[in-house]
């Protein structure tokens, strides 16, 4: 018998709203999703429109998988962990910052003196 996961969308949405101190009205205005639909999702009803799910995930800066299941997608590698453990950051680097004027940037950094 297969182990079925339970959707946690309502739980995740409630937590995100509390953590960000955001109202359903704010999310609705930003995403175009009716407040009544957001309220139903918050109460634990399944999202019927995946476009709405994508809009909510995008609004909060999370993955669609996380919105639906309340956890990171195990099939997607954790990019931060990969960057921290790869050899990419080993060694010494020198970074130089140079302030350029807008006029200088538009001309491609060329000296405009005649």
Buried (B, 14 or more C-beta within 10 A) or exposed (E): EEEEEEBBBBEBBBEBBEEEEBEBEBBBEEBEBEBEBBEBBBEBEEBEEEEBBBBBBBBBEBBBBBBBBBEEEEEEEEEEEEEEEEEEEEEEEEEEEEEEEEEBEEEEEEEEEE
